[in-house]
């Protein structure tokens, strides 16, 4: 077991109980979200993991070792930590920010520089950004650097304390996608504190619902949606999310269609041929191993048709995509918010495996809503209803 938390309590002077008999075992590679109202004890519990706070009673073990017997400074260097607003060092370059912990761990300069290049590549930012300062980056770019900084020293456990709480919705969703993608690709264990149920449902493998310092329910997002433990959990989830619980068990990969794509080294004229034959106005662009690299539109093709360029030279690399294991519930919400007609679907290696359309996803939600409301689409029932309506209009009743 990677992380074991047994009978944890935190009591402040005046017998103020903030955390009361908390128990949780976490396997390597899990994404755990703590959620609850203000004062529920979620942040206090998380901060006891890296000894930013000392528990009043109970034990915390990492890989079987009691953290109370570990040097707290060395312990914190083994655990990634991301706070709200990220907290980059303004007087340090991006390279120095990313490699801050590796430097404290006595990594060689060569190894640190290689790690910085790896990390900035993970978040799709240019390598020359490494020599810039935080003030020279946008807020969203700084947030991305803050995320990979927590991963730079290759720690097994990453703590995140409401890191996206102050961001606008689109930037927040982009960073949620980034965090989930990195967590799955790198196999890290995340403990994530949030007050946003949508965020918890979207990111976590398990959710810990807390109130008054106690665990109310610990379960997968699907089970919490289907069977909230009590009224507190149901109210925290909200009626809208409960209505959408039925499609929550369906993954994007189960409903994805075959994509229309083109290789990145193909000429622009070839792209137009494919668009014409398949009757589409955009093409997904992939490399030789089928990794998704971007998207190209009919407008771009028209603009560069006689240029002799390749598709890779004119494509837009900023393509929104979802993982094939993503839950339909989350994908519907993201597509509706962005107004997208379709979204490419990739596997854990970002290889293109399909495309999912807005119409398909909305149909699934409609089906769930109709079933939940007791409405049937059976043709005989529809015919009967129409017949009764017509009779009423004709005055037969």
Sine and cosine of phi, psi and omega as CSV:
sin_phi,cos_phi,sin_psi,cos_psi,sin_omega,cos_omega
0.00,0.00,0.77,-0.64,-0.04,-1.00
-0.94,0.33,-0.76,0.65,-0.08,-1.00
-0.74,-0.67,0.81,-0.58,0.03,-1.00
-0.83,-0.56,0.84,-0.55,0.03,-1.00
-0.87,-0.50,0.90,-0.43,-0.14,-0.99
-0.83,-0.56,0.85,-0.52,0.11,-0.99
0.78,0.63,0.68,0.73,0.00,-1.00
-0.95,0.30,0.67,-0.74,0.13,-0.99
-0.65,-0.76,0.53,-0.85,0.12,-0.99
-0.73,-0.69,0.88,-0.47,-0.04,-1.00
-0.82,-0.57,0.80,-0.61,0.03,-1.00
-1.00,-0.10,0.26,-0.96,0.03,-1.00
-0.78,0.62,0.57,-0.82,-0.07,-1.00
1.00,0.05,0.24,0.97,0.01,-1.00
0.86,0.51,0.60,0.80,0.06,-1.00
-1.00,0.10,0.96,-0.28,-0.04,-1.00
-1.00,0.07,0.90,-0.44,-0.02,-1.00
-0.99,-0.16,-0.61,0.79,0.08,-1.00
-0.77,-0.64,0.75,-0.66,-0.15,-0.99
-0.78,-0.63,0.96,-0.27,0.09,-1.00
0.80,0.60,0.86,0.50,-0.01,-1.00
-1.00,0.02,0.73,-0.68,-0.01,-1.00
-0.71,-0.71,0.77,-0.64,0.02,-1.00
-0.31,-0.95,0.75,-0.67,0.13,-0.99
-0.94,-0.33,0.72,-0.69,-0.07,-1.00
-0.83,-0.56,0.82,-0.58,0.04,-1.00
-0.99,0.11,0.39,-0.92,0.07,-1.00
-0.87,0.50,0.72,-0.70,0.05,-1.00
1.00,0.01,0.01,1.00,0.04,-1.00
-0.99,0.17,0.42,-0.91,0.13,-0.99
-0.88,-0.47,0.97,-0.23,-0.07,-1.00
-0.98,-0.21,0.79,-0.61,0.09,-1.00
-0.94,-0.35,0.79,-0.61,0.18,-0.98
-1.00,-0.07,0.79,-0.61,0.02,-1.00
-0.67,-0.75,0.52,-0.86,0.03,-1.00
0.14,-0.99,0.09,-1.00,0.03,-1.00
-0.96,0.28,0.18,-0.98,0.04,-1.00
-0.85,0.53,0.70,-0.71,-0.01,-1.00
0.99,0.14,0.18,0.98,-0.04,-1.00
-0.98,0.21,-0.25,0.97,0.02,-1.00
0.98,-0.20,0.06,1.00,-0.10,-1.00
-0.92,0.40,-0.72,0.69,-0.01,-1.00
-0.94,0.35,-0.63,0.78,0.04,-1.00
-0.86,0.51,-0.69,0.73,0.01,-1.00
-0.88,0.48,-0.72,0.69,-0.02,-1.00
-0.90,0.44,-0.65,0.76,-0.07,-1.00
-0.95,0.31,-0.27,0.96,0.10,-0.99
-0.96,0.27,-0.37,0.93,-0.04,-1.00
-0.91,0.41,-0.61,0.79,0.02,-1.00
-0.96,-0.27,0.28,0.96,0.07,-1.00
0.88,0.47,0.43,0.90,0.22,-0.98
-0.91,0.41,-0.47,0.88,0.17,-0.99
-0.78,-0.62,0.58,-0.82,0.01,-1.00
-0.99,-0.16,0.76,-0.65,0.00,-1.00
-0.92,0.38,0.51,-0.86,0.05,-1.00
-0.97,0.23,-0.55,0.84,0.07,-1.00
-0.39,-0.92,0.22,-0.98,-0.02,-1.00
1.00,-0.06,0.08,-1.00,-0.05,-1.00
-0.76,-0.65,0.49,-0.87,0.13,-0.99
-0.80,-0.60,0.81,-0.59,0.01,-1.00
-0.84,-0.54,0.68,-0.74,0.12,-0.99
-0.88,-0.47,0.86,-0.51,-0.10,-1.00
0.79,0.62,0.63,0.77,0.07,-1.00
0.99,0.13,-0.06,1.00,-0.03,-1.00
-0.98,-0.20,0.79,-0.62,0.00,-1.00
-0.93,0.36,0.86,-0.51,-0.07,-1.00
-0.94,0.35,-0.33,0.94,0.03,-1.00
-0.91,0.42,-0.36,0.93,-0.01,-1.00
-0.99,-0.14,0.09,1.00,-0.02,-1.00
-0.98,-0.21,0.46,-0.89,0.12,-0.99
-0.90,0.43,0.85,-0.53,-0.08,-1.00
-0.88,0.47,-0.55,0.84,0.01,-1.00
-0.92,0.39,-0.73,0.68,0.02,-1.00
-0.90,0.43,-0.59,0.81,0.03,-1.00
-0.87,0.48,-0.74,0.68,-0.05,-1.00
-0.91,0.42,-0.49,0.87,0.04,-1.00
-0.96,0.29,-0.29,0.96,0.03,-1.00
-1.00,-0.04,-0.07,1.00,-0.05,-1.00
-0.82,-0.57,0.83,-0.56,0.07,-1.00
-0.95,0.32,0.53,-0.85,-0.06,-1.00
-0.58,-0.81,0.84,-0.55,0.02,-1.00
-0.84,-0.55,0.85,-0.53,-0.01,-1.00
-0.97,-0.23,0.14,-0.99,0.06,-1.00
-0.88,0.47,0.62,-0.79,-0.04,-1.00
0.92,0.38,0.20,0.98,0.18,-0.98
0.92,0.40,-0.78,0.62,0.06,-1.00
0.96,0.27,0.72,0.69,0.10,-0.99
-0.93,0.37,0.52,-0.85,0.04,-1.00
-0.97,0.23,0.91,-0.40,-0.13,-0.99
-0.91,0.41,-0.43,0.90,-0.05,-1.00
-1.00,0.02,-0.03,1.00,0.01,-1.00
-0.96,-0.29,0.52,-0.85,0.10,-0.99
-0.93,0.36,0.20,-0.98,0.05,-1.00
-0.88,0.48,-0.63,0.78,0.05,-1.00
-0.85,0.52,-0.73,0.68,-0.02,-1.00
-0.92,0.39,-0.59,0.81,0.06,-1.00
-0.90,0.44,-0.72,0.69,-0.04,-1.00
-0.89,0.45,-0.63,0.78,-0.11,-0.99
-0.99,-0.15,0.32,0.95,-0.04,-1.00
-0.85,0.52,-0.79,0.62,-0.01,-1.00
-0.94,0.34,-0.71,0.70,0.08,-1.00
-0.81,0.59,-0.57,0.82,0.04,-1.00
-0.91,0.41,-0.67,0.74,0.04,-1.00
-0.90,0.43,-0.46,0.89,0.02,-1.00
-1.00,0.06,0.13,0.99,0.09,-1.00
0.94,0.35,0.51,0.86,0.12,-0.99
-0.92,0.39,0.49,-0.87,0.06,-1.00
-0.93,0.37,0.38,-0.92,-0.01,-1.00
-0.88,0.48,-0.63,0.77,0.01,-1.00
-0.89,0.46,-0.70,0.72,0.00,-1.00
-0.92,0.40,-0.61,0.79,0.02,-1.00
-0.91,0.42,-0.68,0.73,0.00,-1.00
-0.90,0.43,-0.64,0.77,0.05,-1.00
-0.90,0.44,-0.64,0.77,0.00,-1.00
-0.91,0.41,-0.64,0.77,0.01,-1.00
-0.88,0.48,-0.67,0.74,0.03,-1.00
-0.90,0.43,-0.66,0.75,0.03,-1.00
-0.88,0.47,-0.70,0.72,-0.08,-1.00
-0.93,0.38,-0.68,0.73,-0.04,-1.00
-0.95,0.33,-0.47,0.88,0.07,-1.00
-0.93,0.38,-0.57,0.82,0.00,-1.00
-0.87,0.49,-0.49,0.87,-0.04,-1.00
-0.96,-0.27,0.29,0.96,0.12,-0.99
0.84,0.54,0.64,0.77,0.10,-1.00
-0.93,-0.38,0.53,-0.85,-0.05,-1.00
-0.89,0.45,0.54,-0.84,-0.02,-1.00
-0.89,0.45,-0.49,0.87,-0.02,-1.00
-0.94,0.34,-0.18,0.98,0.10,-0.99
-0.91,0.41,-0.35,0.94,-0.05,-1.00
-0.87,0.50,-0.46,0.89,-0.03,-1.00
-0.99,-0.14,0.16,0.99,0.10,-1.00
-1.00,-0.03,0.18,-0.98,0.07,-1.00
-0.97,-0.25,0.38,-0.93,-0.04,-1.00
-0.78,0.63,-0.62,0.79,-0.04,-1.00
-0.90,0.43,-0.29,0.96,-0.01,-1.00
-1.00,-0.01,0.01,1.00,0.02,-1.00
-0.93,-0.37,0.42,-0.91,0.08,-1.00
-0.95,0.33,0.22,-0.98,0.01,-1.00
-0.86,0.51,-0.68,0.74,0.00,-1.00
-0.91,0.41,-0.62,0.79,0.04,-1.00
-0.92,0.40,-0.62,0.78,0.06,-1.00
-0.89,0.45,-0.64,0.77,0.02,-1.00
-0.88,0.47,-0.65,0.76,0.02,-1.00
-0.89,0.45,-0.66,0.75,0.04,-1.00
-0.90,0.44,-0.65,0.76,0.02,-1.00
-0.88,0.48,-0.59,0.80,0.01,-1.00
-0.92,0.39,-0.76,0.65,-0.06,-1.00
-0.96,0.29,-0.41,0.91,0.08,-1.00
-0.86,0.51,-0.60,0.80,0.01,-1.00
-0.93,0.36,-0.33,0.94,-0.02,-1.00
-0.99,-0.16,-0.17,0.99,-0.20,-0.98
-0.89,0.46,-0.57,0.82,-0.05,-1.00
-1.00,0.03,0.15,0.99,0.08,-1.00
0.88,0.47,0.60,0.80,0.05,-1.00
-0.95,0.32,0.50,-0.86,-0.01,-1.00
-0.98,0.20,-0.50,0.87,-0.07,-1.00
-0.90,-0.45,0.76,-0.65,0.04,-1.00
-0.87,-0.50,0.84,-0.54,0.06,-1.00
-0.99,-0.16,0.72,-0.69,0.01,-1.00
-0.73,-0.69,0.87,-0.48,-0.08,-1.00
-0.96,-0.28,1.00,-0.06,0.00,-1.00
0.68,0.73,0.83,0.55,-0.13,-0.99
-0.94,0.35,-0.36,0.93,-0.09,-1.00
-0.92,-0.39,0.25,0.97,-0.12,-0.99
-0.88,0.48,-0.49,0.87,-0.10,-1.00
-0.98,-0.18,0.17,0.98,-0.09,-1.00
-1.00,-0.07,0.36,-0.93,0.10,-1.00
-0.94,0.33,0.38,-0.93,-0.14,-0.99
-0.83,0.56,-0.68,0.73,-0.05,-1.00
-0.93,0.37,-0.73,0.68,0.04,-1.00
-0.87,0.49,-0.63,0.77,-0.01,-1.00
-0.89,0.46,-0.70,0.72,0.00,-1.00
-0.91,0.41,-0.63,0.77,0.03,-1.00
-0.87,0.49,-0.68,0.73,-0.01,-1.00
-0.95,0.30,-0.55,0.83,0.11,-0.99
-0.87,0.49,-0.70,0.72,0.05,-1.00
-0.86,0.50,-0.69,0.72,0.00,-1.00
-0.88,0.48,-0.75,0.66,-0.03,-1.00
-0.87,0.49,-0.72,0.70,-0.01,-1.00
-0.90,0.43,-0.66,0.75,0.01,-1.00
-0.89,0.46,-0.73,0.68,-0.01,-1.00
-0.90,0.43,-0.65,0.76,-0.01,-1.00
-0.88,0.48,-0.68,0.73,-0.01,-1.00
-0.95,0.32,-0.66,0.75,-0.04,-1.00
-0.93,0.36,-0.63,0.78,-0.09,-1.00
-1.00,-0.07,-0.16,0.99,0.05,-1.00
0.93,0.36,0.46,0.89,-0.01,-1.00
-0.99,0.12,0.30,-0.95,0.04,-1.00
-0.97,-0.24,0.83,-0.55,-0.04,-1.00
-0.92,-0.38,0.71,-0.70,0.21,-0.98
-0.91,-0.41,0.89,-0.45,-0.23,-0.97
-0.81,-0.59,0.85,-0.53,0.04,-1.00
-0.99,-0.13,0.75,-0.66,0.02,-1.00
-0.50,-0.86,0.36,-0.93,0.16,-0.99
-0.94,-0.35,0.08,1.00,-0.10,-0.99
-0.97,-0.25,0.93,-0.38,-0.05,-1.00
-0.90,0.43,-0.61,0.79,0.05,-1.00
-0.85,0.52,-0.67,0.75,0.01,-1.00
-0.90,0.44,-0.70,0.72,0.00,-1.00
-0.90,0.44,-0.70,0.72,-0.01,-1.00
-0.91,0.43,-0.57,0.82,-0.09,-1.00
-0.97,0.23,-0.59,0.81,-0.16,-0.99
-0.99,-0.12,-0.56,0.83,-0.31,-0.95
-1.00,0.08,0.43,-0.90,0.25,-0.97
-1.00,-0.01,-0.51,0.86,0.14,-0.99
-0.61,-0.79,0.54,-0.84,0.02,-1.00
-0.91,-0.42,0.71,-0.71,0.11,-0.99
-0.95,-0.32,0.94,-0.33,0.01,-1.00
-1.00,-0.02,0.79,-0.62,-0.06,-1.00
-0.80,-0.60,0.51,-0.86,0.16,-0.99
-0.42,-0.91,0.66,-0.75,0.02,-1.00
0.84,0.54,0.50,0.86,0.02,-1.00
0.99,0.14,-0.01,1.00,-0.05,-1.00
-0.92,-0.40,0.47,-0.88,0.15,-0.99
-0.97,0.22,0.80,-0.61,0.03,-1.00
-0.99,-0.14,-0.63,0.78,0.02,-1.00
-0.39,-0.92,0.68,-0.73,0.09,-1.00
-0.79,-0.61,0.92,-0.40,-0.09,-1.00
-0.24,-0.97,0.08,-1.00,0.08,-1.00
-0.94,0.33,0.38,-0.93,0.06,-1.00
-0.83,0.56,-0.65,0.76,-0.03,-1.00
-0.89,0.46,-0.70,0.71,-0.03,-1.00
-0.94,0.34,-0.58,0.82,0.04,-1.00
-0.92,0.40,-0.62,0.78,0.05,-1.00
-0.92,0.39,-0.66,0.75,-0.06,-1.00
-0.97,0.25,-0.62,0.79,-0.10,-0.99
-0.68,-0.73,0.95,0.32,0.08,-1.00
-0.86,0.51,0.66,-0.75,-0.14,-0.99
-0.91,0.42,-0.53,0.85,-0.03,-1.00
-0.34,-0.94,-0.09,-1.00,-0.04,-1.00
-0.90,0.43,-0.55,0.84,0.02,-1.00
-0.87,0.49,-0.73,0.68,-0.01,-1.00
-0.91,0.41,-0.68,0.73,0.00,-1.00
-0.87,0.49,-0.67,0.74,0.01,-1.00
-0.93,0.37,-0.58,0.81,0.03,-1.00
-0.92,0.40,-0.62,0.79,0.04,-1.00
-0.93,0.37,-0.74,0.67,-0.03,-1.00
1.00,-0.06,0.54,-0.84,-0.08,-1.00
-0.89,0.46,-0.63,0.78,-0.03,-1.00
-0.87,0.49,-0.66,0.75,-0.01,-1.00
-0.95,0.32,-0.58,0.81,0.03,-1.00
-0.90,0.44,-0.59,0.80,0.03,-1.00
-0.89,0.45,-0.57,0.82,-0.05,-1.00
-1.00,0.04,0.16,0.99,-0.08,-1.00
-0.89,0.46,-0.54,0.84,-0.06,-1.00
-0.86,0.51,-0.77,0.64,0.01,-1.00
-0.96,0.29,-0.02,1.00,-0.08,-1.00
-0.92,0.39,-0.35,0.94,-0.05,-1.00
-1.00,0.03,-0.15,0.99,0.00,-1.00
-1.00,0.00,0.74,-0.67,0.02,-1.00
-1.00,-0.08,0.34,-0.94,0.01,-1.00
-0.87,0.49,-0.63,0.77,-0.03,-1.00
-0.87,0.50,-0.46,0.89,-0.03,-1.00
-0.96,0.28,-0.36,0.93,-0.06,-1.00
-0.88,-0.47,0.07,1.00,-0.05,-1.00
-0.95,0.32,0.54,-0.84,0.08,-1.00
-0.98,-0.18,0.19,-0.98,0.03,-1.00
-0.94,0.35,0.76,-0.65,-0.06,-1.00
-0.99,0.12,0.35,-0.94,0.15,-0.99
-0.96,-0.27,0.89,-0.46,-0.11,-0.99
-0.69,-0.73,0.15,-0.99,0.03,-1.00
-0.57,-0.82,0.54,-0.84,0.01,-1.00
-0.95,0.32,0.55,-0.84,-0.12,-0.99
-0.90,0.44,-0.43,0.91,-0.04,-1.00
-1.00,-0.07,0.08,1.00,-0.02,-1.00
-0.97,0.23,0.54,-0.84,0.02,-1.00
-0.95,0.33,0.39,-0.92,-0.03,-1.00
-0.86,0.52,-0.61,0.79,-0.03,-1.00
-0.89,0.46,-0.52,0.85,0.04,-1.00
-0.93,0.37,-0.58,0.81,0.02,-1.00
-0.87,0.48,-0.67,0.74,0.00,-1.00
-0.90,0.43,-0.62,0.79,0.05,-1.00
-0.86,0.51,-0.70,0.71,-0.01,-1.00
-0.92,0.40,-0.69,0.72,0.02,-1.00
-0.86,0.51,-0.68,0.73,-0.03,-1.00
-0.91,0.41,-0.72,0.70,-0.05,-1.00
-0.94,0.33,-0.53,0.85,-0.03,-1.00
-0.99,-0.14,-0.03,1.00,0.04,-1.00
0.83,0.56,0.79,0.62,0.05,-1.00
-0.79,-0.61,0.35,-0.94,0.01,-1.00
-0.93,-0.37,0.06,1.00,0.12,-0.99
-0.61,-0.79,0.44,-0.90,0.08,-1.00
-0.78,-0.63,0.66,-0.76,0.13,-0.99
-0.99,0.13,0.62,-0.79,-0.08,-1.00
-0.93,-0.36,0.76,-0.65,-0.02,-1.00
-0.78,-0.63,0.34,-0.94,0.11,-0.99
-1.00,0.01,-0.15,-0.99,-0.07,-1.00
-0.90,0.44,-0.42,0.91,0.00,-1.00
-0.99,-0.12,0.21,0.98,0.03,-1.00
0.95,0.31,0.32,0.95,0.12,-0.99
-0.95,0.31,0.70,-0.72,0.03,-1.00
-0.94,0.34,0.82,-0.57,-0.04,-1.00
-0.91,-0.42,-0.39,0.92,-0.02,-1.00
0.14,-0.99,-0.26,-0.97,-0.01,-1.00
-0.60,-0.80,0.54,-0.84,0.03,-1.00
-0.76,-0.65,0.67,-0.74,-0.07,-1.00
-0.97,-0.23,0.27,-0.96,0.03,-1.00
-0.89,0.45,-0.54,0.84,0.02,-1.00
-0.89,0.45,-0.68,0.73,0.03,-1.00
-0.91,0.42,-0.64,0.76,0.00,-1.00
-0.88,0.47,-0.70,0.71,0.02,-1.00
-0.88,0.47,-0.65,0.76,-0.05,-1.00
-0.91,0.42,-0.60,0.80,-0.10,-1.00
-0.92,-0.38,0.32,0.95,-0.12,-0.99
-0.85,0.53,-0.64,0.77,-0.06,-1.00
-0.98,-0.18,0.28,0.96,-0.10,-0.99
-1.00,0.10,-0.33,0.94,-0.08,-1.00
0.98,0.22,0.14,0.99,-0.02,-1.00
-0.98,0.18,0.27,-0.96,0.12,-0.99
-1.00,-0.04,0.26,-0.97,0.03,-1.00
-0.86,0.50,-0.62,0.79,-0.02,-1.00
-0.89,0.46,-0.44,0.90,-0.02,-1.00
-0.98,0.18,-0.34,0.94,-0.06,-1.00
-0.88,-0.47,-0.05,1.00,-0.06,-1.00
-0.94,0.34,0.31,-0.95,0.15,-0.99
-0.99,-0.11,0.91,-0.42,-0.04,-1.00
-0.97,0.24,-0.22,0.98,-0.06,-1.00
-1.00,0.01,0.95,0.32,-0.02,-1.00
-0.98,-0.18,0.74,-0.67,0.03,-1.00
-0.98,0.17,0.76,-0.65,-0.02,-1.00
-0.62,-0.78,0.24,-0.97,0.05,-1.00
-0.76,-0.66,0.44,-0.90,0.04,-1.00
-0.98,0.22,0.56,-0.83,-0.03,-1.00
-0.89,0.46,-0.37,0.93,0.01,-1.00
-1.00,-0.03,0.02,1.00,0.03,-1.00
-0.91,0.42,0.53,-0.85,-0.02,-1.00
-0.99,0.16,0.66,-0.75,-0.02,-1.00
-0.80,0.60,-0.67,0.74,-0.04,-1.00
-0.79,0.62,-0.72,0.69,-0.04,-1.00
-0.94,0.33,-0.63,0.78,-0.06,-1.00
-0.93,0.38,-0.65,0.76,0.06,-1.00
-0.84,0.55,-0.74,0.67,-0.04,-1.00
-0.87,0.49,-0.68,0.73,-0.04,-1.00
-0.93,0.35,-0.63,0.77,0.00,-1.00
-0.92,0.38,-0.69,0.73,-0.01,-1.00
-0.89,0.45,-0.65,0.76,-0.01,-1.00
-0.91,0.41,-0.58,0.82,-0.07,-1.00
-1.00,-0.03,-0.19,0.98,0.00,-1.00
0.94,0.34,0.47,0.88,-0.03,-1.00
-1.00,0.10,0.61,-0.79,0.05,-1.00
-0.99,0.14,-0.53,0.85,0.02,-1.00
-0.42,-0.91,0.30,-0.95,-0.08,-1.00
-0.64,-0.77,0.74,-0.67,0.08,-1.00
-0.93,0.36,0.51,-0.86,-0.02,-1.00
-0.90,-0.44,0.76,-0.65,-0.04,-1.00
-0.82,-0.57,0.32,-0.95,0.10,-0.99
-1.00,0.00,-0.15,-0.99,-0.07,-1.00
-0.92,0.39,-0.30,0.96,0.06,-1.00
-0.99,-0.12,0.18,0.98,-0.03,-1.00
0.90,0.44,0.50,0.87,0.12,-0.99
-1.00,0.06,0.69,-0.72,-0.03,-1.00
-0.93,0.37,0.83,-0.56,0.00,-1.00
-0.85,-0.52,-0.17,0.98,-0.01,-1.00
0.08,-1.00,-0.13,-0.99,0.08,-1.00
-0.59,-0.81,0.61,-0.79,0.01,-1.00
-0.85,-0.53,0.71,-0.70,-0.08,-1.00
-0.99,-0.12,0.44,-0.90,0.06,-1.00
-0.85,0.53,-0.67,0.75,-0.04,-1.00
-0.88,0.47,-0.66,0.75,0.00,-1.00
-0.88,0.47,-0.72,0.69,-0.04,-1.00
-0.92,0.38,-0.66,0.75,0.00,-1.00
-0.91,0.42,-0.61,0.79,0.05,-1.00
-0.86,0.51,-0.65,0.76,-0.01,-1.00
-0.90,0.44,-0.69,0.73,0.02,-1.00
-0.91,0.41,-0.68,0.74,0.04,-1.00
-0.85,0.52,-0.70,0.71,0.01,-1.00
-0.85,0.53,-0.67,0.74,0.00,-1.00
-0.91,0.41,-0.67,0.74,-0.01,-1.00
-0.91,0.42,-0.67,0.74,-0.01,-1.00
-0.90,0.44,-0.67,0.74,0.00,-1.00
-0.91,0.41,-0.68,0.73,-0.01,-1.00
-0.89,0.46,-0.55,0.83,-0.03,-1.00
-1.00,0.06,0.01,1.00,0.01,-1.00
0.97,0.23,0.32,0.95,0.01,-1.00
-1.00,-0.05,0.72,-0.70,0.00,-1.00
-0.92,-0.38,0.52,-0.86,0.02,-1.00
-0.96,-0.27,0.29,0.96,0.02,-1.00
-0.86,0.51,0.73,-0.68,-0.13,-0.99
-0.90,0.44,-0.57,0.82,-0.02,-1.00
-0.93,0.37,-0.60,0.80,0.03,-1.00
-0.92,0.39,-0.67,0.74,0.02,-1.00
-0.86,0.51,-0.70,0.71,-0.02,-1.00
-0.89,0.45,-0.65,0.76,0.00,-1.00
-0.90,0.44,-0.68,0.73,-0.01,-1.00
-0.89,0.46,-0.68,0.73,0.00,-1.00
-0.90,0.44,-0.61,0.79,-0.02,-1.00
-0.90,0.43,-0.68,0.73,-0.01,-1.00
-0.92,0.40,-0.61,0.79,0.04,-1.00
-0.89,0.46,-0.68,0.73,-0.04,-1.00
-0.91,0.42,-0.64,0.77,0.02,-1.00
-0.87,0.49,-0.67,0.75,-0.02,-1.00
-0.89,0.45,-0.67,0.75,0.02,-1.00
-0.90,0.43,-0.56,0.83,-0.04,-1.00
-0.99,0.16,-0.11,0.99,0.02,-1.00
0.99,0.16,0.30,0.95,-0.03,-1.00
-0.97,0.24,-0.30,0.95,-0.06,-1.00
-0.95,-0.31,0.00,0.00,0.00,0.00
